[in-house]
Amino acid sequence: MKKSFSSVIATASVLGCGLFLSTGTASAEVVGLLVLNGGQVTVDATALSWVGTAITASSTTLTYGAGTPVGSPVNVSLLGLPAATPLNSFMTFAGIPALDFTLDVIGPGSSNTDCSAAGLLANSGDCSAFAGSPIVLSQAGTDVEASLALSGTASDGTLPGSTWAGAFDETVNAAQIGLTGTLTPALLQAYFGGPTNPNSNSITTSYSGTFSAVVSAVPEPTTIGMTLVGGSLILLAGIRRRRRS
């Protein structure tokens, strides 16, 4: 099933932040792959809010405690953005009250806000709609791919600690913003008033995401932020390579 513009762009202007480094810690034995489908999200130039819940996909291998599987389908609730980080209970799981994903790092986005064809060509095909936005835009055929990297720490109330990293990686087409034909990053950027004049336009759409949780010793506060940034970039690069192959 074709993905749509999910965690969308405006987390962007929105999070008008680039990335946030965390000084938080967690205590948990959480490991595996979390794959989310379903639900909707509404985004505009200043905020992102989730409508309803996401649902764990059958490809989810996430376990907690002594290897108990999260399973599928399980409803997953997400807190809206922007918000100060660390954001505790960013993702929580119905029926598993002890399982908690804290959001520590958002992005990074692209330093390039020139979403024209020339701007994309000069910047590895990527741009962000606003300066400091954590959303990365790129051309994907006749659609636009929007990628939002996230990472943090996970807890089920037991030791050892876990870190997680992943991305919402979606596409948006011209019809979703009232246009026809090929949608470009520049057109999508303009829809939200980028790069300098955020407006009141919004999109409500379905979303999905993939996140990897790894059991590890919780880093010192001075190093956890950069550790998570590195993990997000590696996983996001892998997702984008698969999408473009």
Backbone hydrogen bonds in HBPLUS format (Angstrom, degrees):
<---DONOR---> <-ACCEPTOR-->    atom                        ^
c    i                          cat <-CA-CA->   ^        H-A-AA   ^      H-
h    n   atom  resd res      DA  || num        DHA   H-A  angle D-A-AA Bond
n    s   type  num  typ     dist DA aas  dist angle  dist       angle   num
A0011-THR N   A0008-VAL O   3.23 MM   3  6.04 155.0  2.29 113.1 120.1     1
A0012-ALA N   A0009-ILE O   2.78 MM   3  5.28 151.5  1.86 117.1 126.5     2
A0014-VAL N   A0010-ALA O   3.22 MM   4  5.23 141.4  2.37 140.0 149.5     3
A0015-LEU N   A0011-THR O   2.30 MM   4  5.21 149.8  1.37 127.2 138.5     4
A0015-LEU N   A0012-ALA O   2.31 MM   3  4.96  96.1  1.98 108.9 130.9     5
A0016-GLY N   A0012-ALA O   2.54 MM   4  5.65 125.6  1.82 152.1 165.3     6
A0018-GLY N   A0132-GLY O   2.08 MM 114  4.07 121.6  1.38 167.6 145.1     7
A0028-ALA N   A0160-PRO O   2.94 MM 132  5.37 121.2  2.30 106.3 119.7     8
A0031-VAL N   A0063-THR O   3.10 MM  32  5.54 158.5  2.15 143.1 149.5     9
A0063-THR N   A0031-VAL O   2.79 MM  32  5.54 159.4  1.83 161.7 167.9    10
A0032-GLY N   A0213-ALA O   2.96 MM 181  5.33 145.0  2.08 152.2 141.5    11
A0213-ALA N   A0032-GLY O   2.84 MM 181  5.33 174.8  1.85 168.5 169.3    12
A0061-THR N   A0033-LEU O   2.78 MM  28  5.00 147.8  1.88 139.9 150.6    13
A0034-LEU N   A0211-PHE O   2.70 MM 177  5.03 176.1  1.71 164.5 165.7    14
A0211-PHE N   A0034-LEU O   2.81 MM 177  5.03 157.4  1.86 150.1 157.1    15
A0057-ALA N   A0035-VAL O   2.77 MM  22  5.42 161.3  1.80 152.1 153.2    16
A0036-LEU N   A0209-GLY O   2.84 MM 173  5.14 168.1  1.85 154.0 158.1    17
A0209-GLY N   A0036-LEU O   3.12 MM 173  5.14 149.1  2.22 127.7 132.1    18
A0037-ASN N   A0055-ILE O   2.86 MM  18  5.26 158.2  1.91 147.6 154.8    19
A0055-ILE N   A0037-ASN O   2.67 MM  18  5.26 153.9  1.73 163.2 170.4    20
A0040-GLN N   A0051-VAL O   3.26 MM  11  4.95 166.1  2.28 151.0 150.4    21
A0051-VAL N   A0040-GLN O   2.61 MM  11  4.95 174.9  1.61 143.6 144.2    22
A0041-VAL N   A0205-THR O   2.79 MM 164  5.58 150.4  1.88 156.7 165.4    23
A0205-THR N   A0041-VAL O   3.00 MM 164  5.58 155.5  2.06 149.2 153.1    24
A0042-THR N   A0049-SER O   2.81 MM   7  5.38 169.6  1.82 165.9 166.0    25
A0049-SER N   A0042-THR O   2.93 MM   7  5.38 163.6  1.95 155.1 160.7    26
A0043-VAL N   A0203-ILE O   2.91 MM 160  5.50 158.2  1.96 152.5 158.4    27
A0203-ILE N   A0043-VAL O   2.93 MM 160  5.50 146.5  2.04 148.8 159.6    28
A0044-ASP N   A0047-ALA O   3.06 MM   3  5.65 158.8  2.11 161.2 163.7    29
A0048-LEU N   A0081-LEU O   2.66 MM  33  5.10 156.6  1.71 165.0 156.9    30
A0081-LEU N   A0048-LEU O   2.95 MM  33  5.10 150.1  2.04 140.2 149.8    31
A0054-ALA N   A0076-VAL O   2.86 MM  22  4.97 163.4  1.89 157.2 152.5    32
A0076-VAL N   A0054-ALA O   2.82 MM  22  4.97 160.7  1.85 134.6 137.4    33
A0056-THR N   A0074-VAL O   2.99 MM  18  5.29 157.4  2.04 140.2 146.7    34
A0060-THR N   A0057-ALA O   3.02 MM   3  5.57 163.6  2.05 119.0 122.1    35
A0070-VAL N   A0062-LEU O   2.89 MM   8  5.77 167.5  1.91 157.9 154.9    36
A0064-TYR N   A0068-THR O   2.89 MM   4  5.30 148.1  1.99 138.4 147.0    37
A0067-GLY N   A0064-TYR O   3.09 MM   3  5.34 128.9  2.36 113.6 128.2    38
A0068-THR N   A0064-TYR O   2.85 MM   4  5.30 140.8  2.00 173.9 161.3    39
A0094-ALA N   A0075-ASN O   2.96 MM  19  5.44 175.6  1.96 163.0 164.4    40
A0077-SER N   A0092-THR O   2.93 MM  15  5.37 152.8  2.01 151.6 158.2    41
A0092-THR N   A0077-SER O   3.03 MM  15  5.37 154.2  2.10 145.9 153.9    42
A0079-LEU N   A0090-PHE O   3.03 MM  11  5.06 142.0  2.18 131.4 140.9    43
A0087-LEU N   A0103-LEU O   2.84 MM  16  4.99 163.2  1.87 146.7 151.5    44
A0103-LEU N   A0087-LEU O   3.01 MM  16  4.99 160.8  2.05 136.8 134.9    45
A0090-PHE N   A0101-PHE O   2.96 MM  11  5.76 121.6  2.31 146.8 160.4    46
A0091-MET N   A0101-PHE O   3.21 MM  10  5.01 157.3  2.26 136.4 141.1    47
A0101-PHE N   A0091-MET O   3.02 MM  10  5.01 168.8  2.03 154.7 155.9    48
A0096-ILE N   A0093-PHE O   3.04 MM   3  5.40 162.0  2.07 130.5 132.0    49
A0099-LEU N   A0096-ILE O   3.05 MM   3  5.72 156.4  2.11 122.7 129.1    50
A0100-ASP N   A0155-SER O   2.83 MM  55  5.24 153.4  1.90 155.1 162.7    51
A0155-SER N   A0100-ASP O   2.87 MM  55  5.24 152.1  1.95 147.6 156.7    52
A0102-THR N   A0153-THR O   2.77 MM  51  5.28 161.8  1.80 175.2 178.1    53
A0153-THR N   A0102-THR O   3.12 MM  51  5.28 136.1  2.32 133.4 145.5    54
A0104-ASP N   A0151-SER O   2.89 MM  47  5.93 159.4  1.94 138.5 144.8    55
A0105-VAL N   A0151-SER O   2.93 MM  46  5.18 165.9  1.95 147.7 146.1    56
A0151-SER N   A0105-VAL O   3.06 MM  46  5.18 141.6  2.21 149.2 149.6    57
A0107-GLY N   A0149-ALA O   2.81 MM  42  4.83 169.0  1.82 152.2 148.4    58
A0128-SER N   A0112-ASN O   2.82 MM  16  6.16 147.1  1.93 159.8 170.4    59
A0120-LEU N   A0116-SER O   2.84 MM   4  6.09 158.3  1.89 157.4 162.7    60
A0121-LEU N   A0117-ALA O   2.97 MM   4  6.12 159.8  2.01 145.5 151.4    61
A0122-ALA N   A0118-ALA O   3.06 MM   4  6.27 146.0  2.18 144.6 152.8    62
A0123-ASN N   A0120-LEU O   3.03 MM   3  5.13 155.6  2.09 104.8 112.7    63
A0125-GLY N   A0120-LEU O   2.71 MM   5  4.23 150.0  1.80 153.7 143.2    64
A0126-ASP N   A0123-ASN O   3.08 MM   3  5.87 172.2  2.09 127.5 129.9    65
A0127-CYS N   A0137-LEU O   3.03 MM  10  5.25 137.1  2.22 140.3 149.4    66
A0137-LEU N   A0127-CYS O   2.70 MM  10  5.25 173.8  1.70 167.2 168.0    67
A0133-SER N   A0130-PHE O   3.06 MM   3  5.34 160.1  2.10 130.0 129.6    68
A0136-VAL N   A0147-SER O   2.93 MM  11  5.12 167.4  1.95 147.2 151.0    69
A0147-SER N   A0136-VAL O   2.88 MM  11  5.12 160.1  1.92 145.0 151.7    70
A0138-SER N   A0145-GLU O   2.98 MM   7  5.23 141.5  2.14 145.0 152.3    71
A0145-GLU N   A0138-SER O   2.76 MM   7  5.23 161.2  1.79 160.7 164.2    72
A0140-ALA N   A0143-ASP O   2.87 MM   3  5.12 167.2  1.89 144.6 140.2    73
A0143-ASP N   A0140-ALA O   3.10 MM   3  5.12 161.5  2.14 121.6 122.5    74
A0183-LEU N   A0142-THR O   2.91 MM  41  5.83 169.6  1.92 147.7 144.8    75
A0144-VAL N   A0172-VAL O   3.08 MM  28  5.41 163.5  2.11 151.5 156.7    76
A0172-VAL N   A0144-VAL O   2.89 MM  28  5.41 147.0  2.00 145.6 156.2    77
A0146-ALA N   A0170-GLU O   2.73 MM  24  5.29 160.4  1.76 145.6 152.0    78
A0170-GLU N   A0146-ALA O   2.90 MM  24  5.29 162.2  1.94 156.1 153.0    79
A0148-LEU N   A0168-PHE O   2.82 MM  20  5.20 162.5  1.85 157.0 162.8    80
A0168-PHE N   A0148-LEU O   2.99 MM  20  5.20 152.9  2.06 147.2 150.4    81
A0150-LEU N   A0166-GLY O   2.92 MM  16  5.58 166.1  1.94 145.7 148.7    82
A0166-GLY N   A0150-LEU O   2.91 MM  16  5.58 154.8  1.98 170.5 169.5    83
A0152-GLY N   A0164-TRP O   2.90 MM  12  5.39 157.3  1.95 144.7 148.5    84
A0164-TRP N   A0152-GLY O   2.94 MM  12  5.39 162.0  1.97 135.5 137.5    85
A0154-ALA N   A0162-SER O   3.17 MM   8  5.35 159.4  2.21 123.8 128.1    86
A0216-SER N   A0161-GLY O   2.75 MM  55  5.53 168.0  1.76 148.7 152.7    87
A0163-THR N   A0214-VAL O   3.01 MM  51  5.52 158.1  2.05 153.5 155.4    88
A0214-VAL N   A0163-THR O   2.81 MM  51  5.52 165.5  1.83 167.9 172.4    89
A0165-ALA N   A0212-SER O   2.99 MM  47  5.50 148.1  2.10 141.0 149.9    90
A0212-SER N   A0165-ALA O   2.85 MM  47  5.50 170.1  1.85 155.2 152.1    91
A0167-ALA N   A0210-THR O   3.01 MM  43  5.77 151.5  2.09 153.9 157.7    92
A0210-THR N   A0167-ALA O   3.13 MM  43  5.77 159.9  2.17 152.4 152.7    93
A0176-GLN N   A0173-ASN O   3.15 MM   3  5.72 141.1  2.30 112.3 121.7    94
A0177-ILE N   A0174-ALA O   3.08 MM   3  5.72 158.8  2.13 117.1 123.2    95
A0179-LEU N   A0174-ALA O   2.89 MM   5  4.77 162.4  1.93 137.0 132.2    96
A0178-GLY N   A0175-ALA O   3.14 MM   3  4.90 165.4  2.16 106.4 106.2    97
A0188-LEU N   A0184-THR O   3.07 MM   4  6.37 161.0  2.11 156.4 161.8    98
A0189-GLN N   A0185-PRO O   2.82 MM   4  5.93 156.9  1.87 147.2 154.2    99
A0190-ALA N   A0186-ALA O   2.95 MM   4  6.13 159.0  1.99 145.1 150.6   100
A0191-TYR N   A0187-LEU O   3.02 MM   4  6.21 144.6  2.15 139.8 149.2   101
A0192-PHE N   A0189-GLN O   3.22 MM   3  5.59 133.4  2.45 104.8 115.2   102
A0194-GLY N   A0189-GLN O   2.91 MM   5  5.09 154.5  1.98 151.2 142.7   103
A0193-GLY N   A0190-ALA O   2.93 MM   3  4.82 157.5  1.98 102.1 109.2   104
A0199-ASN N   A0192-PHE O   3.29 MM   7  5.78 148.8  2.39 125.2 126.5   105
A0197-ASN N   A0193-GLY O   2.74 MM   4  4.80 136.5  1.93 170.0 167.7   106
A0223-THR N   A0220-GLU O   2.90 MM   3  5.48 157.6  1.95 120.8 127.9   107
A0224-ILE N   A0220-GLU O   3.06 MM   4  6.10 138.7  2.23 158.7 170.2   108
A0227-THR N   A0223-THR O   3.12 MM   4  6.24 158.3  2.17 156.7 163.4   109
A0228-LEU N   A0224-ILE O   3.06 MM   4  6.24 160.9  2.10 153.7 157.1   110
A0229-VAL N   A0225-GLY O   3.04 MM   4  6.29 154.0  2.11 147.5 155.4   111
A0230-GLY N   A0226-MET O   3.05 MM   4  6.20 163.7  2.08 147.4 150.7   112
A0231-GLY N   A0227-THR O   3.12 MM   4  6.41 157.7  2.18 144.5 150.5   113
A0232-SER N   A0228-LEU O   2.92 MM   4  6.11 160.5  1.96 151.9 156.8   114
A0233-LEU N   A0229-VAL O   3.01 MM   4  6.24 163.0  2.04 153.8 157.9   115
A0234-ILE N   A0230-GLY O   3.10 MM   4  6.31 160.4  2.14 150.9 155.5   116
A0235-LEU N   A0231-GLY O   3.10 MM   4  6.28 172.8  2.11 153.7 155.4   117
A0236-LEU N   A0232-SER O   2.81 MM   4  5.86 165.6  1.84 154.2 159.2   118
A0237-ALA N   A0233-LEU O   2.92 MM   4  5.93 154.5  1.98 142.0 148.9   119
A0238-GLY N   A0234-ILE O   3.16 MM   4  6.41 152.5  2.24 143.1 150.0   120
A0239-ILE N   A0235-LEU O   3.02 MM   4  6.33 157.5  2.07 152.7 158.5   121
A0240-ARG N   A0236-LEU O   2.98 MM   4  6.18 165.8  2.00 153.4 156.7   122
A0241-ARG N   A0237-ALA O   2.95 MM   4  6.11 150.4  2.03 144.4 152.5   123
A0242-ARG N   A0238-GLY O   3.14 MM   4  6.36 157.8  2.19 146.1 151.2   124
A0243-ARG N   A0239-ILE O   3.02 MM   4  6.31 153.5  2.09 147.2 155.0   125
A0244-ARG N   A0240-ARG O   3.09 MM   4  6.21 145.7  2.21 144.0 151.5   126
A0245-SER N   A0241-ARG O   3.04 MM   4  6.04 123.3  2.37 141.7 154.8   127
